[in-house]
C-alpha cells in the first residue's frame, strides 16, 4: 500500500547509495523497511490507527559521518524526504516517515568521542546505557536518562525525549545547561555541519529531526552517587501521596527517581511483584544510600512500609526499579491490559484535588502514575508533579473528553496521541526552531509532515497529512 504523497526511490538511486554505504546497508525488502520505519507509536491507539500504513521507500544504515554526508547529498540532489532513526524507542511516531523516501538508521554511529571534566561528547547512535557506564567509571553519571536507557540512543533522546530518571533533581534536558553543544547536519547538495552552543543548541532539542540531523552531542554530567533503590508501599493513597510529595520538595535528600503508582498499577509489574504487597499503592525511589535509613523512618512515621531495598552496586545491574517508571509504566500496563493507553500531564499546586476529581469522574478508567521532575534552571526552577496516568481506551471521543476535562480543571496536557511536534506543547512559540529549519532544511526534506504550523517551505506531500483529532 502506498500512502498519499509517497515518494519512491529509483533503482538508480538505490545503486548509488549502495556504492558508498554498502549494498548490505541499503534495505529495500518490505519487511526490513517496515521494521526500520516504526517506533513505539502503538502505545497510542489513535496513532496506531493513523500511522500503521506509513513507511519509507528505502532504509539506509550508516556507520560514519562521511557516509551520512553522502546519503544526505544524494537525498538533496533527488528531492528525497529523509527521516532519521535511532533506537526508535519514542512513542509519538517521530521516526515514522509520512512521505516515503529514505529512513536513515544512525545507530551505527555510536562512538564516545571524549569524556572527562564533567562532559561527554559522542555520536548520535550511542546508547544511553553505554554513556552511563562509561561516565560512572570516571566518577560521573548522566543527569537524566529515559526508562528505555538500555536501548535508547542519545540522538533519539535529544530529538524526541524531554526528561526521565534524574529529572527530579536536574530538570529536563532543556534545563541547567545539560545540553552543552549539538552539531547538526543540513540537507543540501553540499551538506554543512552547524555547531550550536549552549542555549542556541535548544533550537534542535525535541524537534523530531525536522530541523537538523544530529551528528554529535555534548552533555554535561553530574557527579556520581551511590543510589539505593527503595520501594515504599501502603494501603492509604493519601498517606503515600503526601509522603512522596514531601520528599520531592526536600532538597536535602539527594534523589534520582521518585515515582508514585496507585493500585492496581503496581500489579502490572510482573517481574518485581514480589517487592511489594498485592493491593497496595507503591512509590519507587532512588536515593543516596546515606539517606536510605532516614527515608525508611519517614515512611514509617507516615504509616507506610519499606517493602524492599536494592543496595547500590557497581556496575549497576538488574533489577532496576527505573525500568518500570516513566513510560515503561505504560509498556508494562499495556502488556497486562491491552486496552490501556496513557496521557502526559502536569498537575497544579492543588494536585491532590485534581487527582480526586479525575478519579471520581472516571472511576477505574483513570489510573494515577506520578513522576516528579524539576522545570527551569537554578534558583528559578520549580518542582512539577507530572506523570503519565493510564487511561482505559474505548473511543477517541472519550479520550478527548478526558483530556478536555484535564484542561478544564487546570491539568496541563502534553498530547501523546499526535505525531505533530507543536501538539506536544500547543501554546509554545516555535520561532527559533522554525528559523533553524529554514537554515538547515531549505528543501523541506527533513521528516516532512511533523510540523503543523511551519510557515516556510511547504512539505512535498501537498498537505495531505493524516488528520488527528486532538489539535
C-alpha positions in Angstrom: 0.0 0.0 0.0 1.2 3.5 -0.9 0.1 6.3 1.3 -0.8 9.7 -0.2 2.3 11.7 -1.3 4.6 8.7 -1.0 8.0 9.4 -2.6 9.6 6.5 -4.3 13.3 5.9 -4.6 14.5 4.8 -8.1 16.7 1.8 -8.7 19.4 4.2 -9.9 19.5 6.0 -6.6 19.4 2.7 -4.7 22.5 1.6 -6.6 24.2 5.0 -5.9 23.5 4.6 -2.2 24.9 1.1 -2.2 28.1 2.2 -3.9 29.3 4.1 -0.9 27.0 2.9 2.0 27.4 -0.8 1.1 24.7 -2.8 -0.6 24.1 -4.7 2.6 23.2 -1.5 4.3 20.6 -0.4 1.8 17.4 -2.1 2.8 14.6 -2.4 0.2 12.7 -5.5 1.2 9.2 -4.7 2.6 9.7 -6.4 6.0 13.1 -4.7 6.6 11.9 -1.3 5.6 8.7 -1.7 7.7 10.7 -2.6 10.8 13.0 0.4 10.4 10.1 2.8 9.7 8.3 2.2 13.0 8.7 3.2 16.7 6.6 2.6 19.8 3.7 4.6 18.4 1.4 1.8 19.2 1.3 3.0 22.8 -1.4 5.3 21.4 -4.4 3.6 19.7 -5.0 6.8 17.9 -1.5 6.8 16.4 -1.7 3.1 15.7 -4.8 3.6 13.6 -3.4 6.6 11.7 0.2 5.7 11.2 0.2 1.9 10.7 0.4 2.2 6.9 3.2 4.8 6.7 6.8 3.7 6.0 9.8 4.7 4.0 10.6 3.5 0.4 14.1 2.6 1.3 16.1 2.3 4.6 19.9 3.1 4.8 22.1 2.1 7.7 25.1 4.4 8.2 28.1 4.0 10.4 30.1 7.2 9.9 29.7 10.9 9.3 31.3 10.6 5.9 28.7 8.1 4.7 25.9 10.2 6.2 27.1 13.2 4.3 26.9 11.3 1.1 23.4 10.0 1.8 22.2 13.5 2.6 23.7 14.9 -0.6 22.0 12.2 -2.7 18.7 13.0 -1.0 19.0 16.7 -1.6 20.0 16.1 -5.3 17.0 13.9 -5.9 14.5 15.6 -3.7 14.0 12.6 -1.3 12.5 13.1 2.1 14.8 11.9 4.9 13.7 10.6 8.3 16.3 9.9 10.9 16.0 6.8 13.2 17.9 5.9 16.3 16.8 3.1 18.5 13.2 4.0 17.8 12.1 3.8 21.4 10.0 7.0 21.1 6.2 6.9 21.3 4.8 9.6 19.0 5.7 8.3 15.6 8.7 10.7 15.5 10.7 8.4 13.2 7.8 7.2 11.0 8.1 8.7 7.6 5.0 10.4 6.3 6.3 10.8 2.8 8.2 7.7 1.9 11.7 8.5 0.8 14.6 7.4 3.0 14.7 6.4 6.6 18.3 6.6 7.8 19.4 4.5 10.7 22.3 6.1 12.6 22.6 3.6 15.4 25.9 2.5 13.9 27.3 6.0 14.7 27.9 5.1 18.3 31.4 6.3 19.4 32.1 8.1 22.6 34.5 10.8 21.3 35.5 12.4 24.6 34.7 12.0 28.3 36.1 14.0 31.2 35.7 17.1 33.3 32.0 16.7 33.7 31.3 16.5 29.9 30.7 13.7 27.4 30.8 14.0 23.7 29.5 11.3 21.5 27.9 10.3 18.2 24.1 10.2 18.0 23.7 6.4 17.9 25.5 5.9 21.3 23.2 4.0 23.7 22.5 5.8 27.0 23.5 2.7 28.9 26.9 2.9 27.3 27.2 6.6 28.3 26.0 5.9 31.8 28.5 3.1 32.4 31.4 5.0 30.9 30.6 8.1 32.9 30.3 6.2 36.2 33.7 4.6 35.6 35.1 8.1 35.7 33.2 9.3 38.7 30.3 10.9 36.8 26.8 10.0 35.7 24.1 11.1 33.3 21.9 13.9 34.7 18.9 12.5 33.0 18.0 9.4 31.1 14.8 7.7 29.9 13.4 4.4 31.2 14.4 3.0 27.9 18.0 3.6 28.6 19.2 0.1 27.9 18.1 0.5 24.2 17.7 4.2 23.6 20.2 6.3 21.7 21.3 9.7 22.8 20.3 11.3 19.5 16.8 9.9 19.8 16.6 11.1 23.4 17.6 14.6 22.4 15.3 14.7 19.4 12.2 13.2 21.0 12.6 13.0 24.7 12.2 15.5 27.5 13.3 14.2 30.9 13.5 11.0 32.9 15.4 9.4 35.7 17.4 12.2 37.3 14.9 15.0 36.3 13.7 15.2 39.9 17.0 16.9 40.6 18.4 18.1 37.4 15.2 19.0 35.4 14.6 18.3 31.8 17.2 18.1 29.1 16.4 21.8 28.4 17.4 22.9 31.9 20.6 23.7 33.7 22.8 23.6 30.6 22.6 19.8 30.4 22.9 20.1 26.6 26.2 21.8 26.1 26.6 21.5 22.4 24.9 19.9 19.3 26.3 19.5 15.9 23.6 19.2 13.2 23.9 18.4 9.5 22.0 20.3 6.9 20.2 18.7 3.9 21.7 20.3 0.8 23.6 19.1 -2.2 26.7 20.2 -0.3 25.7 19.5 3.4 27.2 21.6 6.1 27.7 20.9 9.8 26.2 23.6 12.1 27.6 24.0 15.6 25.0 25.0 18.2 26.4 26.0 21.6 24.6 26.3 24.9 21.2 27.9 24.7 21.4 28.0 20.9 21.5 24.2 20.9 18.0 24.1 22.3 16.7 25.1 18.8 17.4 21.4 17.8 16.2 19.9 21.1 12.9 17.9 20.9 12.3 18.7 17.3 11.8 15.1 15.9 14.7 15.6 13.4 12.7 18.2 11.5 15.3 21.0 11.6 18.7 19.4 11.7 20.3 15.9 11.7 22.2 15.4 14.9 25.7 14.2 14.3 27.4 15.0 17.6 26.1 15.6 21.1 27.9 17.1 24.1 26.2 16.7 27.5 27.1 18.0 31.0 27.2 15.2 33.6 26.6 15.0 37.3 29.0 13.7 40.0 28.2 10.0 40.5 26.4 9.0 43.7 25.6 5.6 45.3 21.9 5.1 44.6 19.9 2.7 46.7 16.6 1.7 45.2 13.7 1.8 47.7 10.1 0.5 47.5 7.6 2.2 49.8 4.0 0.8 49.9 0.8 1.3 51.8 -2.9 0.9 51.8 -3.7 4.6 52.1 -3.4 6.6 48.9 -3.4 9.9 50.7 -0.6 8.8 53.0 1.6 7.6 50.2 0.8 10.7 48.0 1.7 13.1 50.9 4.9 11.1 51.8 6.1 11.3 48.2 5.2 15.0 47.8 7.1 15.9 51.0 10.2 14.0 50.0 10.1 15.6 46.5 10.3 19.0 48.0 13.0 18.2 50.5 16.2 19.2 48.6 18.3 18.0 51.5 17.7 14.4 50.4 19.5 13.6 47.1 17.1 11.8 44.7 17.4 10.4 41.2 13.9 8.9 41.0 10.5 9.5 42.6 7.6 7.6 41.0 4.2 7.0 42.5 1.6 4.4 41.4 -1.9 3.9 42.7 -3.3 0.4 42.9 -3.7 -1.6 40.6 -0.9 -0.1 38.5 1.9 -1.9 40.5 0.3 -5.3 39.8 1.2 -4.8 36.1 5.0 -5.0 37.0 5.0 -8.8 36.8 8.8 -9.5 37.2 9.0 -7.5 40.5 5.6 -8.0 42.1 7.4 -9.9 45.0 8.9 -6.5 46.1 5.5 -5.1 47.4 2.2 -6.5 48.8 -0.7 -7.1 46.5 -3.4 -4.4 46.5 -1.3 -1.5 47.9 -0.2 1.8 46.4 3.5 2.0 45.8 6.4 4.5 45.5 9.7 3.8 43.8 12.7 5.8 44.8 16.4 6.1 44.1 18.1 7.9 47.0 21.7 8.5 48.0 22.5 5.5 50.2 23.4 7.8 53.1 19.7 8.7 53.3 18.1 5.4 53.0 17.5 4.9 56.7 16.0 8.4 57.0 13.6 7.7 54.1 12.6 4.5 55.8 11.9 6.3 59.1 9.8 9.0 57.3 7.8 6.2 55.6 7.1 4.5 58.9 6.0 7.8 60.6 3.5 8.1 57.7 2.1 4.7 58.3 3.9 3.2 55.3 6.3 0.3 54.9 9.6 0.0 53.1 9.0 -3.4 51.5 12.2 -3.7 49.5 15.6 -2.1 49.2 18.1 -2.9 46.4 21.5 -1.7 47.7 23.8 0.2 45.3 26.0 -2.0 43.2 28.7 -1.1 40.7 28.3 -1.7 37.9 24.6 -1.1 38.1 22.6 -4.2 37.1 19.1 -5.5 37.0 16.6 -5.4 38.6 16.3 -1.6 38.1 13.1 0.0 39.5 13.5 2.7 36.9 12.7 0.1 34.2 9.1 0.3 35.5 8.8 4.1 35.7 8.2 6.9 33.3 6.8 5.5 30.0 7.9 2.0 30.9 5.0 2.0 33.2 2.8 2.3 30.2 4.5 -0.5 28.5 4.0 -2.9 31.4 0.4 -1.8 31.7 -0.3 -2.5 28.0 1.2 -5.9 28.3 -1.1 -6.7 31.2 -4.2 -4.9 30.0 -4.1 -4.2 26.2 -6.9 -1.6 26.2 -4.9 0.8 28.4 -3.1 3.8 27.0 -1.8 6.9 28.6 -1.7 10.7 29.0 1.2 13.1 29.7 0.2 15.6 32.4 1.3 18.3 34.7 -0.7 18.9 37.9 -1.0 22.2 39.7 -0.4 23.1 43.4 -3.9 21.7 44.0 -2.8 18.3 42.6 -4.5 16.3 45.3 -7.8 17.9 44.5 -7.3 17.5 40.7 -6.5 13.8 41.1 -9.6 13.2 43.3 -11.7 15.0 40.7 -10.4 12.8 37.9 -10.7 9.6 39.9 -14.3 10.5 40.9 -15.3 11.4 37.3 -13.6 8.4 35.7 -13.5 5.6 38.3 -11.5 2.6 37.1 -10.8 4.5 33.9 -8.2 6.9 35.1 -5.2 5.3 37.0 -2.7 7.6 38.7 1.0 7.4 37.8 3.0 10.4 39.1 6.6 11.4 38.2 8.3 14.3 40.0 10.6 16.5 38.0 12.1 20.0 38.1 11.3 22.5 35.4 13.6 25.5 34.8 17.2 26.3 35.8 18.9 27.3 39.1 17.0 29.3 41.7 14.1 29.7 39.2 13.4 26.0 38.9 10.1 24.6 40.1 9.2 21.0 41.2 6.5 19.7 39.0 4.0 17.0 39.8 3.7 15.4 36.5 3.4 11.9 35.1 1.8 9.5 32.6 -1.5 8.4 34.1 -3.1 5.4 32.5 -6.5 5.5 30.7 -8.7 2.7 29.6 -9.2 3.4 25.9 -12.7 3.0 24.5 -13.1 5.6 21.8 -11.2 8.7 20.5 -14.1 10.8 21.6 -13.9 9.5 25.2 -10.1 10.1 25.2 -10.6 13.6 24.0 -13.3 14.2 26.7 -10.8 13.1 29.4 -8.1 15.4 28.0 -10.6 18.3 27.8 -11.6 17.7 31.4 -8.0 17.8 32.5 -7.6 21.2 30.8 -10.9 22.4 32.4 -9.6 21.7 35.9 -6.1 23.1 35.3 -4.2 20.0 34.5 -1.6 20.6 31.7 -1.5 18.2 28.8 1.4 17.3 26.5 -0.6 15.4 23.9 1.0 11.9 23.3 -1.6 11.0 20.7 -0.3 13.2 17.8 2.8 13.0 15.7 2.8 16.8 15.2 5.6 18.5 17.0 3.6 21.5 18.1 0.9 19.4 19.7 3.4 18.4 22.4 3.2 22.0 23.7 0.4 23.6 21.7 0.9 27.1 23.2 4.7 27.1 22.6 6.5 29.5 20.4 8.5 27.6 17.9 10.0 30.6 16.2 13.6 29.6 17.0 13.0 26.0 15.8 11.4 27.2 12.5 14.4 29.6 11.9 16.8 26.7 12.2 14.7 24.6 9.8 14.9 27.4 7.2 18.7 27.3 7.5 19.3 23.6 7.8 16.5 22.3 5.6 15.9 24.8 2.7 14.4 22.0 0.5 11.9 20.9 3.2 13.1 17.3 3.2 13.7 16.7 6.9 11.0 14.4 8.4 8.3 16.3 6.4 4.8 16.5 7.8 5.7 16.6 11.5 5.4 20.4 11.7 1.9 21.7 11.9 2.5 25.5 11.8 5.8 25.9 10.0 5.3 28.9 7.7 8.3 28.3 5.5 9.0 25.8 2.8 6.0 23.5 2.0 6.4 19.8 2.6 6.3 17.7 -0.6 3.1 16.0 0.2 0.8 18.9 -0.6 -0.7 19.0 2.9 -2.3 15.6 2.7 -1.4 14.5 6.2 -3.4 12.2 8.4 -6.0 14.0 10.4 -5.5 14.0 14.2 -8.5 14.8 16.5 -6.6 16.4 19.4 -5.2 19.6 17.9 
